[in-house]
Amino acid sequence: MKGLEGCEITTPGYAVEYAYLSPLQLNVFLEHRSIKGLFFAGQVAGSNGYEEAAALGLMAGINAALRARGKEMLVLDRTQAYIGVLIDDFTCKEQKEPYRMLTSRDEYRLALRHDNADRQLAEIGHKLGLISREQVERIKEKHARVTFQHEMCTEESGELR
Ligand SMILES: Cc1cc2nc3c(=O)[nH]c(=O)nc-3n(C[C@H](O)[C@H](O)[C@H](O)COP(=O)(O)OP(=O)(O)OC[C@H]3O[C@@H](n4cnc5c(N)ncnc54)[C@H](O)[C@@H]3O)c2cc1C
């Protein structure tokens, strides 16, 4: 690059340098494995991105509240949500660089979609007090209509064959 002919890169790096905790020190609830009641999320725990920080923060916050109330803590499965993939990768596999959530990391990526996330998570949201029973029923009704339409289309295309 013109003007930088005499420069030498000693340490390649991106923007800001910061210390972080290895996410392997956290359990699947995002609680420190040896310090009970201490939860971590975001870049201090080795993620890199707004969405990752938000997702981890949401889950760490939910679990801190559930623990404080003496209730069973929440784990989302890899088959249920990208958050499940993120936390499973994050807390169980060694990361060589700050973690970013990519669709390619998810073996269930064809099944996990924004248009069915409500069906996957509505009951959990209700159990946590985030959505009402009426909202859950509306979501179920919507997906029943989708299934009905899908079956109708399948039957019709079968007749055409
Ligand atoms: C230049 C740059 C560009 C980026 N671009 C993108 C992008 O395009 N897309 C993307 O997804 N991500 C991007 N990121 C990454 C993203 O910003 C971070 O991953 C995300 O903001 C991390 O969120 P966080 O809540 O973990 O940490 P932070 O957002 O850093 O929040 C930590 C907070 O803790 C506060 N704090 C620190 N110490 C103390 C203390 N002792 N007491 C009280 N408060 C304290 C800080 O003031 C800060 O508000 C970028 C980052 C940088 C630096």
The ligand as an ORCA input file, in Angstrom:
! r2SCAN-3c Opt
* xyz 0 1
  C     -15.007     -1.900     15.671
  C     -15.972     -3.038     15.918
  C     -16.886     -3.377     14.937
  C     -17.796     -4.409     15.126
  N     -18.703     -4.735     14.148
  C     -19.593     -5.710     14.319
  C     -20.566     -6.013     13.325
  O     -20.639     -5.389     12.271
  N     -21.450     -7.015     13.556
  C     -21.426     -7.736     14.709
  O     -22.263     -8.628     14.877
  N     -20.524     -7.460     15.688
  C     -19.598     -6.482     15.525
  N     -18.670     -6.206     16.504
  C     -18.639     -7.046     17.699
  C     -19.715     -6.635     18.694
  O     -19.689     -5.244     18.868
  C     -19.442     -7.320     20.035
  O     -19.276     -8.723     19.853
  C     -20.606     -7.122     21.007
  O     -20.899     -5.746     21.155
  C     -20.243     -7.689     22.357
  O     -21.273     -7.377     23.257
  P     -21.029     -7.526     24.811
  O     -22.304     -7.122     25.467
  O     -20.466     -8.875     25.110
  O     -19.835     -6.501     25.166
  P     -19.835     -4.917     25.088
  O     -20.756     -4.428     24.026
  O     -18.389     -4.538     25.019
  O     -20.444     -4.518     26.497
  C     -19.696     -4.591     27.690
  C     -20.140     -3.420     28.562
  O     -19.564     -3.567     29.860
  C     -19.144     -2.293     30.272
  N     -18.113     -2.500     31.290
  C     -16.842     -2.922     31.114
  N     -16.209     -2.984     32.292
  C     -17.096     -2.602     33.234
  C     -17.039     -2.472     34.639
  N     -15.943     -2.761     35.336
  N     -18.144     -2.064     35.283
  C     -19.277     -1.788     34.598
  N     -19.381     -1.892     33.269
  C     -18.307     -2.301     32.596
  C     -18.652     -1.609     29.018
  O     -18.655     -0.220     29.181
  C     -19.697     -2.065     28.005
  O     -20.804     -1.214     27.942
  C     -17.775     -5.155     16.343
  C     -16.849     -4.802     17.336
  C     -15.950     -3.773     17.134
  C     -14.971     -3.410     18.238
*
